[in-house]
Amino acid sequence: MAARSNEGPAARLATPKARTALSCPACGSADVAQVLGDNGGVTYVCTSCGHSWS
Ligand SMILES: [Zn+2]
């Protein structure tokens, strides 16, 4: 009998981290930081030109 006991639990991480694939609408740079606002909203700030949007 071939006992298949090598199949362990799939413990590998499928999603490393939700990375934001955003680009600044002002300068087109991909150096965009995600900032959480006080109202629960999310604001994006370009670290290249300083442009912020949401
Ligand atoms: Zn920018």
mmCIF file of the protein (N, C-alpha, C, O) and its ligand, coordinates in Angstrom:
data_MODEL
# 
_entry.id   MODEL 
# 
loop_
_entity.id 
_entity.type 
_entity.pdbx_number_of_molecules 
1 polymer     1 
2 non-polymer 1 
# 
_entity_poly.entity_id                      1 
_entity_poly.type                           'polypeptide(L)' 
_entity_poly.nstd_linkage                   no 
_entity_poly.nstd_monomer                   no 
_entity_poly.pdbx_seq_one_letter_code       MAARSNEGPAARLATPKARTALSCPACGSADVAQVLGDNGGVTYVCTSCGHSWS 
_entity_poly.pdbx_seq_one_letter_code_can   MAARSNEGPAARLATPKARTALSCPACGSADVAQVLGDNGGVTYVCTSCGHSWS 
_entity_poly.pdbx_strand_id                 A 
# 
loop_
_entity_poly_seq.entity_id 
_entity_poly_seq.num 
_entity_poly_seq.mon_id 
_entity_poly_seq.hetero 
1 1  MET n 
1 2  ALA n 
1 3  ALA n 
1 4  ARG n 
1 5  SER n 
1 6  ASN n 
1 7  GLU n 
1 8  GLY n 
1 9  PRO n 
1 10 ALA n 
1 11 ALA n 
1 12 ARG n 
1 13 LEU n 
1 14 ALA n 
1 15 THR n 
1 16 PRO n 
1 17 LYS n 
1 18 ALA n 
1 19 ARG n 
1 20 THR n 
1 21 ALA n 
1 22 LEU n 
1 23 SER n 
1 24 CYS n 
1 25 PRO n 
1 26 ALA n 
1 27 CYS n 
1 28 GLY n 
1 29 SER n 
1 30 ALA n 
1 31 ASP n 
1 32 VAL n 
1 33 ALA n 
1 34 GLN n 
1 35 VAL n 
1 36 LEU n 
1 37 GLY n 
1 38 ASP n 
1 39 ASN n 
1 40 GLY n 
1 41 GLY n 
1 42 VAL n 
1 43 THR n 
1 44 TYR n 
1 45 VAL n 
1 46 CYS n 
1 47 THR n 
1 48 SER n 
1 49 CYS n 
1 50 GLY n 
1 51 HIS n 
1 52 SER n 
1 53 TRP n 
1 54 SER n 
# 
loop_
_struct_asym.id 
_struct_asym.entity_id 
A 1 
B 2 
# 
loop_
_chem_comp.id 
_chem_comp.type 
_chem_comp.mon_nstd_flag 
ALA 'L-peptide linking' y 
ARG 'L-peptide linking' y 
ASN 'L-peptide linking' y 
ASP 'L-peptide linking' y 
CYS 'L-peptide linking' y 
GLN 'L-peptide linking' y 
GLU 'L-peptide linking' y 
GLY 'peptide linking'   y 
HIS 'L-peptide linking' y 
LEU 'L-peptide linking' y 
LYS 'L-peptide linking' y 
MET 'L-peptide linking' y 
PRO 'L-peptide linking' y 
SER 'L-peptide linking' y 
THR 'L-peptide linking' y 
TRP 'L-peptide linking' y 
TYR 'L-peptide linking' y 
VAL 'L-peptide linking' y 
ZN  non-polymer         . 
# 
_pdbx_entity_nonpoly.entity_id   2 
_pdbx_entity_nonpoly.name        ? 
_pdbx_entity_nonpoly.comp_id     ZN 
# 
_pdbx_nonpoly_scheme.asym_id         B 
_pdbx_nonpoly_scheme.entity_id       2 
_pdbx_nonpoly_scheme.mon_id          ZN 
_pdbx_nonpoly_scheme.ndb_seq_num     1 
_pdbx_nonpoly_scheme.pdb_seq_num     101 
_pdbx_nonpoly_scheme.auth_seq_num    101 
_pdbx_nonpoly_scheme.pdb_mon_id      ZN 
_pdbx_nonpoly_scheme.auth_mon_id     ZN 
_pdbx_nonpoly_scheme.pdb_strand_id   A 
_pdbx_nonpoly_scheme.pdb_ins_code    . 
# 
loop_
_atom_site.group_PDB 
_atom_site.id 
_atom_site.type_symbol 
_atom_site.label_atom_id 
_atom_site.label_alt_id 
_atom_site.label_comp_id 
_atom_site.label_asym_id 
_atom_site.label_entity_id 
_atom_site.label_seq_id 
_atom_site.pdbx_PDB_ins_code 
_atom_site.Cartn_x 
_atom_site.Cartn_y 
_atom_site.Cartn_z 
_atom_site.occupancy 
_atom_site.B_iso_or_equiv 
_atom_site.pdbx_formal_charge 
_atom_site.auth_seq_id 
_atom_site.auth_comp_id 
_atom_site.auth_asym_id 
_atom_site.auth_atom_id 
_atom_site.pdbx_PDB_model_num 
ATOM   1   N  N  . MET A 1 1  ? 0.829   -1.213 0.000   1.00 0.00 ? 1   MET A N  1 
ATOM   2   C  CA . MET A 1 1  ? 0.000   0.000  0.000   1.00 0.00 ? 1   MET A CA 1 
ATOM   3   C  C  . MET A 1 1  ? 0.864   1.265  0.000   1.00 0.00 ? 1   MET A C  1 
ATOM   4   O  O  . MET A 1 1  ? 1.801   1.386  0.790   1.00 0.00 ? 1   MET A O  1 
ATOM   5   N  N  . ALA A 1 2  ? 0.551   2.168  -0.860  1.00 0.00 ? 2   ALA A N  1 
ATOM   6   C  CA . ALA A 1 2  ? 1.301   3.424  -0.919  1.00 0.00 ? 2   ALA A CA 1 
ATOM   7   C  C  . ALA A 1 2  ? 0.590   4.477  -0.084  1.00 0.00 ? 2   ALA A C  1 
ATOM   8   O  O  . ALA A 1 2  ? -0.310  5.175  -0.552  1.00 0.00 ? 2   ALA A O  1 
ATOM   9   N  N  . ALA A 1 3  ? 1.008   4.564  1.121   1.00 0.00 ? 3   ALA A N  1 
ATOM   10  C  CA . ALA A 1 3  ? 0.379   5.569  1.995   1.00 0.00 ? 3   ALA A CA 1 
ATOM   11  C  C  . ALA A 1 3  ? 0.941   6.949  1.685   1.00 0.00 ? 3   ALA A C  1 
ATOM   12  O  O  . ALA A 1 3  ? 2.138   7.195  1.828   1.00 0.00 ? 3   ALA A O  1 
ATOM   13  N  N  . ARG A 1 4  ? 0.078   7.821  1.271   1.00 0.00 ? 4   ARG A N  1 
ATOM   14  C  CA . ARG A 1 4  ? 0.545   9.172  0.938   1.00 0.00 ? 4   ARG A CA 1 
ATOM   15  C  C  . ARG A 1 4  ? 0.487   10.047 2.188   1.00 0.00 ? 4   ARG A C  1 
ATOM   16  O  O  . ARG A 1 4  ? -0.502  10.731 2.452   1.00 0.00 ? 4   ARG A O  1 
ATOM   17  N  N  . SER A 1 5  ? 1.545   10.002 2.922   1.00 0.00 ? 5   SER A N  1 
ATOM   18  C  CA . SER A 1 5  ? 1.555   10.779 4.162   1.00 0.00 ? 5   SER A CA 1 
ATOM   19  C  C  . SER A 1 5  ? 2.476   11.996 4.046   1.00 0.00 ? 5   SER A C  1 
ATOM   20  O  O  . SER A 1 5  ? 2.759   12.678 5.031   1.00 0.00 ? 5   SER A O  1 
ATOM   21  N  N  . ASN A 1 6  ? 2.922   12.245 2.849   1.00 0.00 ? 6   ASN A N  1 
ATOM   22  C  CA . ASN A 1 6  ? 3.825   13.379 2.679   1.00 0.00 ? 6   ASN A CA 1 
ATOM   23  C  C  . ASN A 1 6  ? 3.086   14.691 2.412   1.00 0.00 ? 6   ASN A C  1 
ATOM   24  O  O  . ASN A 1 6  ? 3.692   15.761 2.377   1.00 0.00 ? 6   ASN A O  1 
ATOM   25  N  N  . GLU A 1 7  ? 1.794   14.593 2.229   1.00 0.00 ? 7   GLU A N  1 
ATOM   26  C  CA . GLU A 1 7  ? 1.062   15.813 1.912   1.00 0.00 ? 7   GLU A CA 1 
ATOM   27  C  C  . GLU A 1 7  ? 0.707   16.556 3.187   1.00 0.00 ? 7   GLU A C  1 
ATOM   28  O  O  . GLU A 1 7  ? -0.345  16.330 3.786   1.00 0.00 ? 7   GLU A O  1 
ATOM   29  N  N  . GLY A 1 8  ? 1.580   17.422 3.581   1.00 0.00 ? 8   GLY A N  1 
ATOM   30  C  CA . GLY A 1 8  ? 1.338   18.220 4.776   1.00 0.00 ? 8   GLY A CA 1 
ATOM   31  C  C  . GLY A 1 8  ? 0.383   19.365 4.475   1.00 0.00 ? 8   GLY A C  1 
ATOM   32  O  O  . GLY A 1 8  ? -0.018  19.572 3.330   1.00 0.00 ? 8   GLY A O  1 
ATOM   33  N  N  . PRO A 1 9  ? 0.044   20.066 5.467   1.00 0.00 ? 9   PRO A N  1 
ATOM   34  C  CA . PRO A 1 9  ? -0.842  21.223 5.264   1.00 0.00 ? 9   PRO A CA 1 
ATOM   35  C  C  . PRO A 1 9  ? -0.149  22.287 4.438   1.00 0.00 ? 9   PRO A C  1 
ATOM   36  O  O  . PRO A 1 9  ? 1.044   22.541 4.604   1.00 0.00 ? 9   PRO A O  1 
ATOM   37  N  N  . ALA A 1 10 ? -0.891  22.895 3.562   1.00 0.00 ? 10  ALA A N  1 
ATOM   38  C  CA . ALA A 1 10 ? -0.321  23.954 2.728   1.00 0.00 ? 10  ALA A CA 1 
ATOM   39  C  C  . ALA A 1 10 ? -0.055  25.169 3.595   1.00 0.00 ? 10  ALA A C  1 
ATOM   40  O  O  . ALA A 1 10 ? -0.895  26.059 3.725   1.00 0.00 ? 10  ALA A O  1 
ATOM   41  N  N  . ALA A 1 11 ? 1.106   25.189 4.172   1.00 0.00 ? 11  ALA A N  1 
ATOM   42  C  CA . ALA A 1 11 ? 1.413   26.244 5.137   1.00 0.00 ? 11  ALA A CA 1 
ATOM   43  C  C  . ALA A 1 11 ? 2.210   27.376 4.506   1.00 0.00 ? 11  ALA A C  1 
ATOM   44  O  O  . ALA A 1 11 ? 2.730   28.244 5.206   1.00 0.00 ? 11  ALA A O  1 
ATOM   45  N  N  . ARG A 1 12 ? 2.299   27.363 3.231   1.00 0.00 ? 12  ARG A N  1 
ATOM   46  C  CA . ARG A 1 12 ? 3.052   28.464 2.620   1.00 0.00 ? 12  ARG A CA 1 
ATOM   47  C  C  . ARG A 1 12 ? 2.130   29.643 2.350   1.00 0.00 ? 12  ARG A C  1 
ATOM   48  O  O  . ARG A 1 12 ? 0.952   29.487 2.029   1.00 0.00 ? 12  ARG A O  1 
ATOM   49  N  N  . LEU A 1 13 ? 2.697   30.798 2.490   1.00 0.00 ? 13  LEU A N  1 
ATOM   50  C  CA . LEU A 1 13 ? 1.893   32.006 2.352   1.00 0.00 ? 13  LEU A CA 1 
ATOM   51  C  C  . LEU A 1 13 ? 1.579   32.262 0.885   1.00 0.00 ? 13  LEU A C  1 
ATOM   52  O  O  . LEU A 1 13 ? 2.468   32.366 0.039   1.00 0.00 ? 13  LEU A O  1 
ATOM   53  N  N  . ALA A 1 14 ? 0.304   32.358 0.622   1.00 0.00 ? 14  ALA A N  1 
ATOM   54  C  CA . ALA A 1 14 ? -0.106  32.615 -0.756  1.00 0.00 ? 14  ALA A CA 1 
ATOM   55  C  C  . ALA A 1 14 ? 0.023   34.099 -1.082  1.00 0.00 ? 14  ALA A C  1 
ATOM   56  O  O  . ALA A 1 14 ? 0.431   34.475 -2.181  1.00 0.00 ? 14  ALA A O  1 
ATOM   57  N  N  . THR A 1 15 ? -0.328  34.925 -0.118  1.00 0.00 ? 15  THR A N  1 
ATOM   58  C  CA . THR A 1 15 ? -0.250  36.361 -0.360  1.00 0.00 ? 15  THR A CA 1 
ATOM   59  C  C  . THR A 1 15 ? 0.773   36.974 0.582   1.00 0.00 ? 15  THR A C  1 
ATOM   60  O  O  . THR A 1 15 ? 0.496   37.126 1.771   1.00 0.00 ? 15  THR A O  1 
ATOM   61  N  N  . PRO A 1 16 ? 1.923   37.321 0.089   1.00 0.00 ? 16  PRO A N  1 
ATOM   62  C  CA . PRO A 1 16 ? 2.949   37.930 0.938   1.00 0.00 ? 16  PRO A CA 1 
ATOM   63  C  C  . PRO A 1 16 ? 2.468   39.242 1.548   1.00 0.00 ? 16  PRO A C  1 
ATOM   64  O  O  . PRO A 1 16 ? 2.585   39.445 2.757   1.00 0.00 ? 16  PRO A O  1 
ATOM   65  N  N  . LYS A 1 17 ? 1.955   40.090 0.758   1.00 0.00 ? 17  LYS A N  1 
ATOM   66  C  CA . LYS A 1 17 ? 1.415   41.363 1.245   1.00 0.00 ? 17  LYS A CA 1 
ATOM   67  C  C  . LYS A 1 17 ? 0.717   42.070 0.096   1.00 0.00 ? 17  LYS A C  1 
ATOM   68  O  O  . LYS A 1 17 ? 1.136   42.006 -1.060  1.00 0.00 ? 17  LYS A O  1 
ATOM   69  N  N  . ALA A 1 18 ? -0.347  42.736 0.455   1.00 0.00 ? 18  ALA A N  1 
ATOM   70  C  CA . ALA A 1 18 ? -1.101  43.448 -0.568  1.00 0.00 ? 18  ALA A CA 1 
ATOM   71  C  C  . ALA A 1 18 ? -0.342  44.714 -0.957  1.00 0.00 ? 18  ALA A C  1 
ATOM   72  O  O  . ALA A 1 18 ? -0.468  45.754 -0.310  1.00 0.00 ? 18  ALA A O  1 
ATOM   73  N  N  . ARG A 1 19 ? 0.424   44.608 -1.994  1.00 0.00 ? 19  ARG A N  1 
ATOM   74  C  CA . ARG A 1 19 ? 1.201   45.775 -2.408  1.00 0.00 ? 19  ARG A CA 1 
ATOM   75  C  C  . ARG A 1 19 ? 0.391   46.657 -3.332  1.00 0.00 ? 19  ARG A C  1 
ATOM   76  O  O  . ARG A 1 19 ? -0.354  46.182 -4.189  1.00 0.00 ? 19  ARG A O  1 
ATOM   77  N  N  . THR A 1 20 ? 0.552   47.929 -3.140  1.00 0.00 ? 20  THR A N  1 
ATOM   78  C  CA . THR A 1 20 ? -0.208  48.862 -3.952  1.00 0.00 ? 20  THR A CA 1 
ATOM   79  C  C  . THR A 1 20 ? 0.535   49.138 -5.248  1.00 0.00 ? 20  THR A C  1 
ATOM   80  O  O  . THR A 1 20 ? 1.638   49.685 -5.252  1.00 0.00 ? 20  THR A O  1 
ATOM   81  N  N  . ALA A 1 21 ? -0.076  48.758 -6.310  1.00 0.00 ? 21  ALA A N  1 
ATOM   82  C  CA . ALA A 1 21 ? 0.520   49.009 -7.617  1.00 0.00 ? 21  ALA A CA 1 
ATOM   83  C  C  . ALA A 1 21 ? -0.045  50.313 -8.160  1.00 0.00 ? 21  ALA A C  1 
ATOM   84  O  O  . ALA A 1 21 ? -0.761  50.350 -9.160  1.00 0.00 ? 21  ALA A O  1 
ATOM   85  N  N  . LEU A 1 22 ? 0.305   51.361 -7.464  1.00 0.00 ? 22  LEU A N  1 
ATOM   86  C  CA . LEU A 1 22 ? -0.238  52.654 -7.855  1.00 0.00 ? 22  LEU A CA 1 
ATOM   87  C  C  . LEU A 1 22 ? 0.842   53.524 -8.482  1.00 0.00 ? 22  LEU A C  1 
ATOM   88  O  O  . LEU A 1 22 ? 2.040   53.297 -8.314  1.00 0.00 ? 22  LEU A O  1 
ATOM   89  N  N  . SER A 1 23 ? 0.384   54.499 -9.191  1.00 0.00 ? 23  SER A N  1 
ATOM   90  C  CA . SER A 1 23 ? 1.319   55.476 -9.741  1.00 0.00 ? 23  SER A CA 1 
ATOM   91  C  C  . SER A 1 23 ? 0.720   56.865 -9.563  1.00 0.00 ? 23  SER A C  1 
ATOM   92  O  O  . SER A 1 23 ? -0.491  57.058 -9.661  1.00 0.00 ? 23  SER A O  1 
ATOM   93  N  N  . CYS A 1 24 ? 1.576   57.798 -9.307  1.00 0.00 ? 24  CYS A N  1 
ATOM   94  C  CA . CYS A 1 24 ? 1.122   59.160 -9.062  1.00 0.00 ? 24  CYS A CA 1 
ATOM   95  C  C  . CYS A 1 24 ? 0.475   59.741 -10.319 1.00 0.00 ? 24  CYS A C  1 
ATOM   96  O  O  . CYS A 1 24 ? 1.070   59.702 -11.396 1.00 0.00 ? 24  CYS A O  1 
ATOM   97  N  N  . PRO A 1 25 ? -0.730  60.275 -10.189 1.00 0.00 ? 25  PRO A N  1 
ATOM   98  C  CA . PRO A 1 25 ? -1.394  60.873 -11.353 1.00 0.00 ? 25  PRO A CA 1 
ATOM   99  C  C  . PRO A 1 25 ? -0.749  62.184 -11.777 1.00 0.00 ? 25  PRO A C  1 
ATOM   100 O  O  . PRO A 1 25 ? -0.982  62.677 -12.881 1.00 0.00 ? 25  PRO A O  1 
ATOM   101 N  N  . ALA A 1 26 ? 0.058   62.736 -10.895 1.00 0.00 ? 26  ALA A N  1 
ATOM   102 C  CA . ALA A 1 26 ? 0.684   64.020 -11.212 1.00 0.00 ? 26  ALA A CA 1 
ATOM   103 C  C  . ALA A 1 26 ? 2.004   63.841 -11.942 1.00 0.00 ? 26  ALA A C  1 
ATOM   104 O  O  . ALA A 1 26 ? 2.244   64.478 -12.968 1.00 0.00 ? 26  ALA A O  1 
ATOM   105 N  N  . CYS A 1 27 ? 2.862   62.972 -11.412 1.00 0.00 ? 27  CYS A N  1 
ATOM   106 C  CA . CYS A 1 27 ? 4.185   62.821 -12.014 1.00 0.00 ? 27  CYS A CA 1 
ATOM   107 C  C  . CYS A 1 27 ? 4.402   61.424 -12.577 1.00 0.00 ? 27  CYS A C  1 
ATOM   108 O  O  . CYS A 1 27 ? 5.367   61.195 -13.306 1.00 0.00 ? 27  CYS A O  1 
ATOM   109 N  N  . GLY A 1 28 ? 3.515   60.488 -12.247 1.00 0.00 ? 28  GLY A N  1 
ATOM   110 C  CA . GLY A 1 28 ? 3.634   59.144 -12.802 1.00 0.00 ? 28  GLY A CA 1 
ATOM   111 C  C  . GLY A 1 28 ? 4.592   58.252 -12.048 1.00 0.00 ? 28  GLY A C  1 
ATOM   112 O  O  . GLY A 1 28 ? 4.870   57.133 -12.481 1.00 0.00 ? 28  GLY A O  1 
ATOM   113 N  N  . SER A 1 29 ? 5.098   58.727 -10.934 1.00 0.00 ? 29  SER A N  1 
ATOM   114 C  CA . SER A 1 29 ? 6.042   57.910 -10.171 1.00 0.00 ? 29  SER A CA 1 
ATOM   115 C  C  . SER A 1 29 ? 5.301   56.806 -9.422  1.00 0.00 ? 29  SER A C  1 
ATOM   116 O  O  . SER A 1 29 ? 4.138   56.958 -9.049  1.00 0.00 ? 29  SER A O  1 
ATOM   117 N  N  . ALA A 1 30 ? 5.994   55.706 -9.215  1.00 0.00 ? 30  ALA A N  1 
ATOM   118 C  CA . ALA A 1 30 ? 5.393   54.576 -8.507  1.00 0.00 ? 30  ALA A CA 1 
ATOM   119 C  C  . ALA A 1 30 ? 5.707   54.616 -7.022  1.00 0.00 ? 30  ALA A C  1 
ATOM   120 O  O  . ALA A 1 30 ? 5.334   53.714 -6.272  1.00 0.00 ? 30  ALA A O  1 
ATOM   121 N  N  . ASP A 1 31 ? 6.392   55.662 -6.606  1.00 0.00 ? 31  ASP A N  1 
ATOM   122 C  CA . ASP A 1 31 ? 6.723   55.784 -5.181  1.00 0.00 ? 31  ASP A CA 1 
ATOM   123 C  C  . ASP A 1 31 ? 5.545   56.424 -4.460  1.00 0.00 ? 31  ASP A C  1 
ATOM   124 O  O  . ASP A 1 31 ? 5.550   57.615 -4.150  1.00 0.00 ? 31  ASP A O  1 
ATOM   125 N  N  . VAL A 1 32 ? 4.545   55.605 -4.204  1.00 0.00 ? 32  VAL A N  1 
ATOM   126 C  CA . VAL A 1 32 ? 3.326   56.094 -3.590  1.00 0.00 ? 32  VAL A CA 1 
ATOM   127 C  C  . VAL A 1 32 ? 3.154   55.450 -2.228  1.00 0.00 ? 32  VAL A C  1 
ATOM   128 O  O  . VAL A 1 32 ? 3.233   54.229 -2.089  1.00 0.00 ? 32  VAL A O  1 
ATOM   129 N  N  . ALA A 1 33 ? 2.921   56.275 -1.234  1.00 0.00 ? 33  ALA A N  1 
ATOM   130 C  CA . ALA A 1 33 ? 2.699   55.774 0.112   1.00 0.00 ? 33  ALA A CA 1 
ATOM   131 C  C  . ALA A 1 33 ? 1.212   55.830 0.426   1.00 0.00 ? 33  ALA A C  1 
ATOM   132 O  O  . ALA A 1 33 ? 0.492   56.726 -0.016  1.00 0.00 ? 33  ALA A O  1 
ATOM   133 N  N  . GLN A 1 34 ? 0.781   54.856 1.196   1.00 0.00 ? 34  GLN A N  1 
ATOM   134 C  CA . GLN A 1 34 ? -0.621  54.776 1.561   1.00 0.00 ? 34  GLN A CA 1 
ATOM   135 C  C  . GLN A 1 34 ? -0.787  55.286 2.984   1.00 0.00 ? 34  GLN A C  1 
ATOM   136 O  O  . GLN A 1 34 ? -0.159  54.777 3.913   1.00 0.00 ? 34  GLN A O  1 
ATOM   137 N  N  . VAL A 1 35 ? -1.621  56.277 3.145   1.00 0.00 ? 35  VAL A N  1 
ATOM   138 C  CA . VAL A 1 35 ? -1.815  56.881 4.456   1.00 0.00 ? 35  VAL A CA 1 
ATOM   139 C  C  . VAL A 1 35 ? -3.270  56.731 4.864   1.00 0.00 ? 35  VAL A C  1 
ATOM   140 O  O  . VAL A 1 35 ? -4.186  57.041 4.102   1.00 0.00 ? 35  VAL A O  1 
ATOM   141 N  N  . LEU A 1 36 ? -3.457  56.250 6.076   1.00 0.00 ? 36  LEU A N  1 
ATOM   142 C  CA . LEU A 1 36 ? -4.817  56.103 6.577   1.00 0.00 ? 36  LEU A CA 1 
ATOM   143 C  C  . LEU A 1 36 ? -5.285  57.395 7.219   1.00 0.00 ? 36  LEU A C  1 
ATOM   144 O  O  . LEU A 1 36 ? -4.598  57.965 8.067   1.00 0.00 ? 36  LEU A O  1 
ATOM   145 N  N  . GLY A 1 37 ? -6.434  57.843 6.816   1.00 0.00 ? 37  GLY A N  1 
ATOM   146 C  CA . GLY A 1 37 ? -6.972  59.083 7.366   1.00 0.00 ? 37  GLY A CA 1 
ATOM   147 C  C  . GLY A 1 37 ? -7.750  58.828 8.637   1.00 0.00 ? 37  GLY A C  1 
ATOM   148 O  O  . GLY A 1 37 ? -8.006  57.684 9.015   1.00 0.00 ? 37  GLY A O  1 
ATOM   149 N  N  . ASP A 1 38 ? -8.120  59.918 9.290   1.00 0.00 ? 38  ASP A N  1 
ATOM   150 C  CA . ASP A 1 38 ? -8.863  59.792 10.537  1.00 0.00 ? 38  ASP A CA 1 
ATOM   151 C  C  . ASP A 1 38 ? -10.287 59.313 10.296  1.00 0.00 ? 38  ASP A C  1 
ATOM   152 O  O  . ASP A 1 38 ? -10.891 58.677 11.160  1.00 0.00 ? 38  ASP A O  1 
ATOM   153 N  N  . ASN A 1 39 ? -10.809 59.617 9.143   1.00 0.00 ? 39  ASN A N  1 
ATOM   154 C  CA . ASN A 1 39 ? -12.191 59.231 8.851   1.00 0.00 ? 39  ASN A CA 1 
ATOM   155 C  C  . ASN A 1 39 ? -12.287 57.832 8.280   1.00 0.00 ? 39  ASN A C  1 
ATOM   156 O  O  . ASN A 1 39 ? -13.328 57.439 7.754   1.00 0.00 ? 39  ASN A O  1 
ATOM   157 N  N  . GLY A 1 40 ? -11.211 57.082 8.381   1.00 0.00 ? 40  GLY A N  1 
ATOM   158 C  CA . GLY A 1 40 ? -11.245 55.721 7.886   1.00 0.00 ? 40  GLY A CA 1 
ATOM   159 C  C  . GLY A 1 40 ? -10.944 55.610 6.417   1.00 0.00 ? 40  GLY A C  1 
ATOM   160 O  O  . GLY A 1 40 ? -10.887 54.509 5.871   1.00 0.00 ? 40  GLY A O  1 
ATOM   161 N  N  . GLY A 1 41 ? -10.752 56.732 5.776   1.00 0.00 ? 41  GLY A N  1 
ATOM   162 C  CA . GLY A 1 41 ? -10.429 56.702 4.359   1.00 0.00 ? 41  GLY A CA 1 
ATOM   163 C  C  . GLY A 1 41 ? -8.951  56.471 4.137   1.00 0.00 ? 41  GLY A C  1 
ATOM   164 O  O  . GLY A 1 41 ? -8.153  56.476 5.074   1.00 0.00 ? 41  GLY A O  1 
ATOM   165 N  N  . VAL A 1 42 ? -8.610  56.274 2.906   1.00 0.00 ? 42  VAL A N  1 
ATOM   166 C  CA . VAL A 1 42 ? -7.214  56.036 2.553   1.00 0.00 ? 42  VAL A CA 1 
ATOM   167 C  C  . VAL A 1 42 ? -6.754  57.145 1.625   1.00 0.00 ? 42  VAL A C  1 
ATOM   168 O  O  . VAL A 1 42 ? -7.399  57.462 0.626   1.00 0.00 ? 42  VAL A O  1 
ATOM   169 N  N  . THR A 1 43 ? -5.639  57.715 1.981   1.00 0.00 ? 43  THR A N  1 
ATOM   170 C  CA . THR A 1 43 ? -5.068  58.769 1.151   1.00 0.00 ? 43  THR A CA 1 
ATOM   171 C  C  . THR A 1 43 ? -3.730  58.304 0.607   1.00 0.00 ? 43  THR A C  1 
ATOM   172 O  O  . THR A 1 43 ? -2.941  57.685 1.320   1.00 0.00 ? 43  THR A O  1 
ATOM   173 N  N  . TYR A 1 44 ? -3.487  58.596 -0.616  1.00 0.00 ? 44  TYR A N  1 
ATOM   174 C  CA . TYR A 1 44 ? -2.225  58.225 -1.243  1.00 0.00 ? 44  TYR A CA 1 
ATOM   175 C  C  . TYR A 1 44 ? -1.348  59.462 -1.380  1.00 0.00 ? 44  TYR A C  1 
ATOM   176 O  O  . TYR A 1 44 ? -1.793  60.528 -1.807  1.00 0.00 ? 44  TYR A O  1 
ATOM   177 N  N  . VAL A 1 45 ? -0.118  59.287 -1.011  1.00 0.00 ? 45  VAL A N  1 
ATOM   178 C  CA . VAL A 1 45 ? 0.817   60.404 -1.086  1.00 0.00 ? 45  VAL A CA 1 
ATOM   179 C  C  . VAL A 1 45 ? 2.010   59.987 -1.935  1.00 0.00 ? 45  VAL A C  1 
ATOM   180 O  O  . VAL A 1 45 ? 2.646   58.967 -1.672  1.00 0.00 ? 45  VAL A O  1 
ATOM   181 N  N  . CYS A 1 46 ? 2.298   60.766 -2.928  1.00 0.00 ? 46  CYS A N  1 
ATOM   182 C  CA . CYS A 1 46 ? 3.467   60.496 -3.754  1.00 0.00 ? 46  CYS A CA 1 
ATOM   183 C  C  . CYS A 1 46 ? 4.700   61.001 -3.028  1.00 0.00 ? 46  CYS A C  1 
ATOM   184 O  O  . CYS A 1 46 ? 4.769   62.158 -2.613  1.00 0.00 ? 46  CYS A O  1 
ATOM   185 N  N  . THR A 1 47 ? 5.663   60.118 -2.883  1.00 0.00 ? 47  THR A N  1 
ATOM   186 C  CA . THR A 1 47 ? 6.869   60.507 -2.165  1.00 0.00 ? 47  THR A CA 1 
ATOM   187 C  C  . THR A 1 47 ? 7.866   61.190 -3.090  1.00 0.00 ? 47  THR A C  1 
ATOM   188 O  O  . THR A 1 47 ? 8.929   61.624 -2.648  1.00 0.00 ? 47  THR A O  1 
ATOM   189 N  N  . SER A 1 48 ? 7.536   61.284 -4.343  1.00 0.00 ? 48  SER A N  1 
ATOM   190 C  CA . SER A 1 48 ? 8.451   61.929 -5.284  1.00 0.00 ? 48  SER A CA 1 
ATOM   191 C  C  . SER A 1 48 ? 8.135   63.416 -5.419  1.00 0.00 ? 48  SER A C  1 
ATOM   192 O  O  . SER A 1 48 ? 9.022   64.265 -5.330  1.00 0.00 ? 48  SER A O  1 
ATOM   193 N  N  . CYS A 1 49 ? 6.856   63.714 -5.634  1.00 0.00 ? 49  CYS A N  1 
ATOM   194 C  CA . CYS A 1 49 ? 6.500   65.113 -5.850  1.00 0.00 ? 49  CYS A CA 1 
ATOM   195 C  C  . CYS A 1 49 ? 5.631   65.657 -4.719  1.00 0.00 ? 49  CYS A C  1 
ATOM   196 O  O  . CYS A 1 49 ? 5.377   66.860 -4.656  1.00 0.00 ? 49  CYS A O  1 
ATOM   197 N  N  . GLY A 1 50 ? 5.181   64.790 -3.840  1.00 0.00 ? 50  GLY A N  1 
ATOM   198 C  CA . GLY A 1 50 ? 4.407   65.268 -2.701  1.00 0.00 ? 50  GLY A CA 1 
ATOM   199 C  C  . GLY A 1 50 ? 2.923   65.402 -2.998  1.00 0.00 ? 50  GLY A C  1 
ATOM   200 O  O  . GLY A 1 50 ? 2.160   65.869 -2.152  1.00 0.00 ? 50  GLY A O  1 
ATOM   201 N  N  . HIS A 1 51 ? 2.516   65.008 -4.162  1.00 0.00 ? 51  HIS A N  1 
ATOM   202 C  CA . HIS A 1 51 ? 1.106   65.090 -4.507  1.00 0.00 ? 51  HIS A CA 1 
ATOM   203 C  C  . HIS A 1 51 ? 0.311   64.057 -3.721  1.00 0.00 ? 51  HIS A C  1 
ATOM   204 O  O  . HIS A 1 51 ? 0.725   62.904 -3.597  1.00 0.00 ? 51  HIS A O  1 
ATOM   205 N  N  . SER A 1 52 ? -0.828  64.478 -3.195  1.00 0.00 ? 52  SER A N  1 
ATOM   206 C  CA . SER A 1 52 ? -1.657  63.561 -2.421  1.00 0.00 ? 52  SER A CA 1 
ATOM   207 C  C  . SER A 1 52 ? -3.052  63.533 -3.014  1.00 0.00 ? 52  SER A C  1 
ATOM   208 O  O  . SER A 1 52 ? -3.589  64.549 -3.454  1.00 0.00 ? 52  SER A O  1 
ATOM   209 N  N  . TRP A 1 53 ? -3.621  62.336 -3.010  1.00 0.00 ? 53  TRP A N  1 
ATOM   210 C  CA . TRP A 1 53 ? -4.979  62.164 -3.517  1.00 0.00 ? 53  TRP A CA 1 
ATOM   211 C  C  . TRP A 1 53 ? -5.623  60.998 -2.812  1.00 0.00 ? 53  TRP A C  1 
ATOM   212 O  O  . TRP A 1 53 ? -4.977  60.262 -2.066  1.00 0.00 ? 53  TRP A O  1 
ATOM   213 N  N  . SER A 1 54 ? -6.897  60.844 -3.058  1.00 0.00 ? 54  SER A N  1 
ATOM   214 C  CA . SER A 1 54 ? -7.594  59.733 -2.409  1.00 0.00 ? 54  SER A CA 1 
ATOM   215 C  C  . SER A 1 54 ? -8.623  59.141 -3.348  1.00 0.00 ? 54  SER A C  1 
ATOM   216 O  O  . SER A 1 54 ? -9.317  58.191 -2.983  1.00 0.00 ? 54  SER A O  1 
HETATM 217 ZN ZN . ZN  B 2 .  ? 4.051   62.398 -7.897  1.00 0.00 2 101 ZN  A ZN 1 
# 
